[in-house]
Amino acid sequence: MDRAKYEALKATFSGCLKTRKTASFDDLLADVATDLNNKNVKIPGVLRWNLFWVTLDMEANDQLKRNKKVSPHQYTF
């Protein structure tokens, strides 16, 4: 994934999560898709997989927490 696409997804995801405080991946995916659509930003490829890759990277870098004890998993900062 190129840097521009990564940064766009990360910024949008972070903004959506800050608004919700805690949310499932599917809720955040819907928020990100809506936000990108409203901003008329096109992300090539499958948004779900690209966003999941970004969340895994953020989680690995301790920028994001995923609560695996609940179903569906919930994301927080």
ABEGO torsion letter per residue (X at the ends): XBAAAAAAAAAAAAAAAAAAGBBBAAAAAAAAAAAAAAAGBBBBEBAAAAAAAAAAAAAAAGABBBBAABOBBBBBX
